[in-house]
Amino acid sequence: MKTKQPKSEPAAPATAADYAELIRKKLDAGFAVVLNANVGTRSTPDSARRTHDHVEEIVAGVNHALGSAGLTESQRHVVEKKISALREAARIAGLRANQS
């Protein structure tokens, strides 16, 4: 009988470029979560709540990485717009689930 090995945490990013890549990956993952929630044929208020919670965890991770990413003001503004769009997409997915 096989036992599951615990997932090892990836090493912390070492450079500002690594943090910027981490931010990009987290935002992409957030949009994928919302897209999957929208594609579901039977979204429920509970699944909408889980999607919202997951998106907020992702946003918290992005905000944490922002301090070390060494982004310019313009790049930071783009990330903040993407965070706003991600939260709005999660909100809309929640509205759709509540209308079902």
Disulfide bonds with the S-S distance in Angstrom:
none
